[in-house]
Amino acid sequence: MNQANTSLTLNNQTMELLRYPARLQHKSLQAWDAADQYLINHLHESGLIAVNQPLIFNDEFGALGCFLATQQPVWVTDSKVAQLALEQNLARNGLPLEGITQVNSLSPLPYAPLVLLKLPKSVAMLEYQLQQIRQLASPDTQIIAAGKVNQVTSSILALFEKYIGETKTSLAVKKSRLIFSRATAPCIEARADLLSWPLENTPFTLRHHANVFARNQLDIGARFFLEHLPEVSGKQVIDLGCGNGVLGLSLLHNSQPGSLTLVDESYMAVESARLNIETNLPDQASVCQFIWSNCLEQVQQRADTVVCNPPFHQQNTITDHIAWQMFTDSFDRLSKGGELRIVGNRHLDYPQKLKRLFGGYQVVAANNKFSILSAVKK
């Protein structure tokens, strides 16, 4: 691993920072970006680095949490990977975990004199978080956001003005920019911002929190997968990367699994899946459990079947390490004779990964964009 990609020095303070999981970090990737550096440097130059109990949103790998750890921050995330990265990097730098209050993305938030926000990928998530911030902020609250220049668009600035109030930006440094906002706009009640729509050809309605993948419509990979799900009657089933829970919901509707575990690294996804099963199939909710986990790291039970629609990106980075961990974790949890069934874009190298792990695979179905692949643990 290249040392230049793990060591960050700012204002005579050095942190050793790794992405999570460290064993899968590519040597070209870092656990911070130029926006993190710009924000931390600004806090030092302005004296805000000394403000106690700042509120930190969307710190992808814990860089902000580590540099501000002695200020007892309240650290807000939707991502289990981000949470695990923070804990890993605090330990790596000899910083106490107890000094940081970790809060999930749907929990109430305390007042804070300083709010630091890394711009999320999802505009819906940004709107939800800006509403949260405005509820707890006064005109004296320092609100600073950071992101890449191409994220700081006129439409994003308009959201800050709508939900927070007076807004201005910094000059660009290393293709990053800061946003400064004051709480002068009228408060709009922060809400879970659930978006709902009917699932076609079913009696079900799907509901989605702000940061759920394919929140606005059924994604085309899942649509194809729904036509080729396995028979799981009486089996112990895991829906890995469950998103809104649509695959698990369909398995419950069409089969009678002995148990169904729905897993995602997004807290909002897990809670959306829980909501969708409890409202659409309340009589079957008792066989389900919902786990916020990085792949299957936080899941203990074994399975007869794992279904998975793996992502091929982490935030804004294209990567295949998430799919690889999903496949290896599934192999480890599957009982002998158990099946992993996945959907993936045909151009991705999933067949070779499955062949390497399972010794072989079958193509269940394919169209011009996706393949449904099955691998059985021998």
C-alpha positions as CSV (number, residue, x, y, z in Angstrom):
1,M,0.0,0.0,0.0
2,N,1.4,3.4,-1.0
3,Q,2.2,5.5,2.1
4,A,1.2,8.7,0.3
5,N,-2.4,7.4,0.1
6,T,-2.7,6.7,3.8
7,S,-1.0,9.7,5.6
8,L,-2.6,13.1,5.7
9,T,-0.8,16.1,7.4
10,L,-2.6,19.3,7.9
11,N,-1.5,22.2,10.2
12,N,1.3,20.1,11.8
13,Q,-1.2,17.3,12.6
14,T,-0.8,13.9,10.9
15,M,-3.4,11.2,10.6
16,E,-3.1,7.7,9.2
17,L,-6.3,7.2,7.3
18,L,-7.6,4.1,5.5
19,R,-10.7,3.4,3.5
20,Y,-12.9,0.6,4.8
21,P,-12.3,-2.3,4.6
22,A,-8.5,-1.6,4.7
23,R,-7.6,-5.0,3.1
24,L,-9.5,-4.1,-0.1
25,Q,-8.3,-0.5,-0.5
26,H,-6.8,0.1,-3.9
27,K,-3.5,1.9,-3.8
28,S,-4.8,4.8,-6.0
29,L,-7.6,5.6,-3.6
30,Q,-7.5,7.7,-0.4
31,A,-9.7,8.0,2.7
32,W,-10.1,11.7,2.2
33,D,-10.5,14.2,-0.7
34,A,-9.5,17.7,-1.4
35,A,-12.8,19.0,0.0
36,D,-11.9,17.4,3.4
37,Q,-8.5,19.1,3.3
38,Y,-10.0,22.5,2.3
39,L,-12.6,22.3,5.1
40,I,-10.1,21.3,7.8
41,N,-7.6,24.0,6.7
42,H,-10.5,26.6,6.8
43,L,-11.4,25.5,10.3
44,H,-7.8,26.0,11.5
45,E,-7.4,29.4,9.7
46,S,-10.7,30.7,11.1
47,G,-10.3,29.3,14.6
48,L,-13.4,27.2,14.3
49,I,-11.3,24.0,14.9
50,A,-11.6,24.7,18.6
51,V,-15.4,24.8,18.7
52,N,-16.8,22.1,20.9
53,Q,-19.4,19.5,19.8
54,P,-19.6,20.3,16.1
55,L,-22.1,18.4,14.1
56,I,-20.6,16.5,11.2
57,F,-22.6,15.0,8.3
58,N,-21.5,12.5,5.6
59,D,-17.9,12.0,6.6
60,E,-17.2,9.1,4.2
61,F,-14.2,7.5,5.9
62,G,-13.8,9.4,9.1
63,A,-11.2,12.0,8.2
64,L,-13.2,14.9,9.6
65,G,-14.1,12.8,12.7
66,C,-10.5,12.1,13.4
67,F,-9.2,15.6,12.9
68,L,-12.0,16.9,15.2
69,A,-12.1,14.0,17.6
70,T,-10.9,16.1,20.6
71,Q,-13.8,18.5,20.2
72,Q,-16.4,15.8,21.0
73,P,-18.3,16.0,17.7
74,V,-21.8,14.6,17.0
75,W,-21.1,12.5,13.9
76,V,-24.1,11.7,11.6
77,T,-24.1,9.0,8.9
78,D,-26.3,6.8,6.8
79,S,-23.5,4.5,5.9
80,K,-22.3,1.5,7.9
81,V,-19.0,1.6,5.9
82,A,-18.4,5.2,7.0
83,Q,-19.1,4.2,10.6
84,L,-16.7,1.3,10.5
85,A,-14.1,3.5,8.7
86,L,-14.4,6.1,11.5
87,E,-13.9,3.5,14.2
88,Q,-11.0,1.9,12.3
89,N,-9.2,5.3,11.8
90,L,-9.8,6.5,15.4
91,A,-8.2,3.3,16.6
92,R,-5.3,3.6,14.1
93,N,-4.5,7.1,15.4
94,G,-4.9,6.4,19.1
95,L,-8.1,8.5,19.4
96,P,-10.9,7.5,21.8
97,L,-14.1,6.4,20.2
98,E,-16.0,7.5,23.4
99,G,-15.4,11.1,22.5
100,I,-17.6,11.0,19.5
101,T,-21.4,10.7,19.5
102,Q,-22.4,8.6,16.6
103,V,-25.9,9.2,15.2
104,N,-27.8,7.4,12.4
105,S,-29.4,9.3,9.6
106,L,-33.0,9.1,10.9
107,S,-32.3,10.1,14.6
108,P,-33.1,13.5,16.1
109,L,-30.2,15.9,16.3
110,P,-29.0,18.2,19.1
111,Y,-28.3,21.9,18.7
112,A,-24.7,22.6,17.5
113,P,-22.8,25.9,17.2
114,L,-20.9,24.5,14.2
115,V,-22.3,22.3,11.4
116,L,-20.0,20.7,8.9
117,L,-21.6,18.9,5.9
118,K,-19.9,17.0,3.1
119,L,-22.3,17.2,0.1
120,P,-24.0,13.8,-0.4
121,K,-24.4,12.2,-3.8
122,S,-28.2,12.2,-3.4
123,V,-30.1,15.5,-3.8
124,A,-33.0,14.1,-1.8
125,M,-30.6,13.3,1.0
126,L,-29.2,16.9,0.9
127,E,-32.7,18.4,1.1
128,Y,-33.5,16.2,4.1
129,Q,-30.3,17.1,5.9
130,L,-30.7,20.8,5.2
131,Q,-34.2,20.6,6.8
132,Q,-32.7,18.9,9.8
133,I,-30.0,21.6,10.1
134,R,-32.4,24.5,9.9
135,Q,-34.5,23.0,12.7
136,L,-31.5,23.0,15.1
137,A,-29.7,26.1,13.8
138,S,-29.8,29.7,15.0
139,P,-28.6,32.7,12.9
140,D,-25.3,32.4,14.9
141,T,-24.7,28.8,14.0
142,Q,-21.8,28.4,11.6
143,I,-22.9,26.2,8.7
144,I,-20.2,25.1,6.3
145,A,-20.5,22.5,3.5
146,A,-17.8,21.1,1.3
147,G,-17.7,19.4,-2.0
148,K,-16.2,19.1,-5.4
149,V,-16.6,22.1,-7.7
150,N,-18.9,20.2,-10.0
151,Q,-21.2,19.5,-7.0
152,V,-21.5,23.1,-6.0
153,T,-24.0,24.1,-8.8
154,S,-26.5,26.9,-8.9
155,S,-29.3,24.4,-8.1
156,I,-27.5,23.1,-5.0
157,L,-26.9,26.7,-3.8
158,A,-30.6,27.4,-4.3
159,L,-31.4,24.5,-2.0
160,F,-29.2,26.0,0.7
161,E,-31.0,29.4,0.2
162,K,-34.4,27.7,0.3
163,Y,-33.9,25.6,3.4
164,I,-31.2,27.5,5.4
165,G,-31.0,31.1,4.2
166,E,-28.2,33.5,3.2
167,T,-25.6,31.5,1.3
168,K,-22.2,32.3,-0.3
169,T,-19.3,30.2,-1.6
170,S,-15.5,30.2,-1.4
171,L,-13.0,30.3,-4.2
172,A,-12.2,27.0,-5.7
173,V,-9.1,25.2,-4.4
174,K,-7.9,21.9,-5.9
175,K,-11.3,21.6,-7.7
176,S,-13.2,21.9,-4.3
177,R,-15.3,24.6,-2.9
178,L,-16.9,25.5,0.5
179,I,-20.4,26.8,1.0
180,F,-21.2,29.1,3.9
181,S,-24.8,29.5,5.0
182,R,-26.7,31.3,7.8
183,A,-30.1,30.2,9.2
184,T,-32.3,33.1,8.1
185,A,-34.9,31.2,6.0
186,P,-38.2,30.2,7.7
187,C,-38.1,26.7,9.2
188,I,-39.5,23.8,7.2
189,E,-40.3,20.9,9.4
190,A,-37.7,18.2,8.9
191,R,-39.3,14.9,7.8
192,A,-38.3,11.5,6.8
193,D,-39.2,12.6,3.3
194,L,-40.8,9.3,2.3
195,L,-41.5,8.9,-1.4
196,S,-44.0,6.2,-2.3
197,W,-45.2,4.6,-5.5
198,P,-47.1,1.4,-6.4
199,L,-45.1,-1.7,-7.4
200,E,-46.5,-2.7,-10.8
201,N,-48.4,-5.9,-11.2
202,T,-48.7,-6.3,-7.4
203,P,-51.0,-4.9,-4.6
204,F,-48.0,-3.4,-2.9
205,T,-46.9,0.2,-2.4
206,L,-43.2,0.9,-1.8
207,R,-42.0,3.7,0.5
208,H,-38.5,5.2,0.4
209,H,-36.4,7.3,2.7
210,A,-34.3,10.0,1.2
211,N,-31.0,8.1,0.6
212,V,-32.4,4.8,-0.9
213,F,-31.1,3.6,-4.3
214,A,-33.7,3.8,-7.1
215,R,-35.9,5.8,-4.9
216,N,-38.0,7.3,-7.7
217,Q,-38.7,4.1,-9.7
218,L,-37.9,0.4,-9.8
219,D,-34.4,0.0,-11.2
220,I,-34.1,-2.1,-14.4
221,G,-31.8,-4.7,-12.8
222,A,-34.3,-5.4,-10.0
223,R,-37.1,-5.5,-12.5
224,F,-35.4,-8.2,-14.5
225,F,-34.4,-10.1,-11.3
226,L,-38.0,-10.2,-10.1
227,E,-38.8,-12.4,-13.1
228,H,-36.2,-15.0,-12.1
229,L,-36.1,-15.2,-8.3
230,P,-35.4,-18.7,-6.8
231,E,-37.9,-20.9,-5.0
232,V,-37.2,-20.5,-1.3
233,S,-40.0,-22.2,0.5
234,G,-38.9,-23.2,4.0
235,K,-35.4,-21.9,3.4
236,Q,-33.2,-19.5,5.3
237,V,-32.8,-16.5,3.0
238,I,-30.6,-13.4,2.9
239,D,-31.4,-10.4,0.7
240,L,-28.0,-8.8,0.5
241,G,-28.0,-5.1,-0.5
242,C,-31.7,-5.1,0.0
243,G,-32.4,-1.4,-0.8
244,N,-36.1,-0.8,-0.5
245,G,-36.7,-4.5,0.1
246,V,-38.4,-5.2,-3.2
247,L,-36.7,-8.6,-3.8
248,G,-37.4,-9.8,-0.2
249,L,-41.0,-8.6,-0.5
250,S,-41.5,-10.6,-3.7
251,L,-39.9,-13.7,-2.1
252,L,-42.3,-13.5,0.8
253,H,-45.3,-13.0,-1.5
254,N,-44.4,-15.9,-3.8
255,S,-42.8,-18.4,-1.4
256,Q,-42.8,-19.2,2.3
257,P,-39.2,-18.8,3.4
258,G,-38.4,-20.1,6.8
259,S,-36.6,-16.8,7.6
260,L,-35.7,-13.7,5.6
261,T,-32.8,-11.4,6.6
262,L,-32.6,-8.1,4.8
263,V,-29.2,-6.4,4.8
264,D,-27.9,-3.1,3.6
265,E,-25.1,-0.7,4.4
266,S,-27.5,2.2,4.2
267,Y,-29.5,2.8,7.4
268,M,-32.3,4.4,5.4
269,A,-32.4,1.4,3.0
270,V,-32.8,-1.0,5.9
271,E,-35.5,1.1,7.5
272,S,-37.3,1.5,4.1
273,A,-37.2,-2.3,3.7
274,R,-38.6,-2.8,7.2
275,L,-41.4,-0.3,6.5
276,N,-42.3,-1.9,3.1
277,I,-42.6,-5.4,4.5
278,E,-44.4,-4.4,7.7
279,T,-47.0,-2.3,5.8
280,N,-47.4,-4.6,2.7
281,L,-47.1,-8.1,4.3
282,P,-47.6,-7.5,8.1
283,D,-48.5,-11.2,8.7
284,Q,-45.1,-12.3,7.4
285,A,-42.9,-9.6,9.1
286,S,-42.3,-12.0,12.0
287,V,-40.0,-14.2,9.9
288,C,-37.9,-11.2,8.9
289,Q,-35.0,-9.4,10.5
290,F,-33.3,-6.2,9.2
291,I,-29.6,-5.6,9.7
292,W,-27.5,-2.5,9.0
293,S,-24.2,-4.1,7.9
294,N,-21.3,-3.8,5.6
295,C,-21.9,-6.7,3.3
296,L,-22.5,-9.6,5.8
297,E,-19.9,-8.6,8.4
298,Q,-22.6,-7.9,11.0
299,V,-24.7,-11.0,10.1
300,Q,-24.1,-14.2,12.0
301,Q,-26.6,-16.7,10.7
302,R,-26.1,-19.2,7.9
303,A,-28.3,-19.2,4.8
304,D,-29.7,-21.7,2.2
305,T,-30.1,-18.9,-0.4
306,V,-28.6,-15.4,-0.9
307,V,-30.1,-13.0,-3.4
308,C,-28.1,-10.0,-4.3
309,N,-28.2,-7.0,-6.7
310,P,-24.7,-5.7,-6.1
311,P,-23.6,-2.1,-6.5
312,F,-20.6,-1.3,-8.6
313,H,-19.8,2.1,-7.0
314,Q,-18.9,3.5,-3.6
315,Q,-20.1,7.1,-3.4
316,N,-18.6,8.6,-6.6
317,T,-16.0,5.9,-7.1
318,I,-16.5,3.0,-9.6
319,T,-15.3,-0.1,-7.9
320,D,-15.7,-3.9,-7.9
321,H,-14.5,-4.6,-4.4
322,I,-18.0,-4.3,-2.9
323,A,-19.3,-7.0,-5.2
324,W,-16.3,-9.2,-4.4
325,Q,-16.9,-8.9,-0.7
326,M,-20.6,-9.6,-1.1
327,F,-19.7,-12.8,-3.0
328,T,-17.1,-14.0,-0.5
329,D,-19.3,-13.2,2.5
330,S,-22.1,-15.0,0.8
331,F,-19.9,-18.1,0.2
332,D,-18.9,-18.1,3.9
333,R,-22.5,-17.9,5.1
334,L,-24.1,-20.3,2.7
335,S,-24.6,-23.9,3.9
336,K,-23.4,-26.7,1.7
337,G,-25.6,-26.9,-1.4
338,G,-26.7,-23.3,-0.8
339,E,-27.2,-20.9,-3.7
340,L,-26.1,-17.4,-4.4
341,R,-28.2,-15.8,-7.1
342,I,-27.3,-12.3,-8.5
343,V,-28.2,-9.9,-11.2
344,G,-25.5,-7.8,-12.9
345,N,-24.6,-5.8,-15.9
346,R,-23.3,-8.2,-18.6
347,H,-20.1,-6.2,-19.1
348,L,-19.0,-6.8,-15.4
349,D,-16.7,-9.6,-14.5
350,Y,-19.1,-11.3,-12.2
351,P,-18.9,-14.7,-13.9
352,Q,-15.2,-15.0,-13.3
353,K,-15.6,-14.0,-9.7
354,L,-18.2,-16.6,-9.1
355,K,-16.2,-19.3,-10.9
356,R,-13.2,-18.4,-8.8
357,L,-15.2,-18.7,-5.5
358,F,-17.7,-21.5,-6.3
359,G,-15.9,-23.4,-9.0
360,G,-18.6,-22.6,-11.5
361,Y,-21.9,-20.9,-12.2
362,Q,-25.0,-21.0,-14.4
363,V,-26.7,-18.3,-16.4
364,V,-30.4,-18.4,-15.3
365,A,-31.4,-15.7,-17.7
366,A,-30.0,-12.9,-19.8
367,N,-31.1,-9.9,-21.8
368,N,-29.2,-7.3,-23.8
369,K,-28.1,-5.5,-20.5
370,F,-28.3,-7.9,-17.6
371,S,-27.5,-11.5,-16.6
372,I,-29.0,-13.5,-13.8
373,L,-26.3,-15.8,-12.4
374,S,-26.5,-18.7,-10.0
375,A,-23.6,-20.3,-8.1
376,V,-24.0,-23.2,-5.7
377,K,-21.7,-24.0,-2.8
378,K,-20.4,-27.6,-3.2
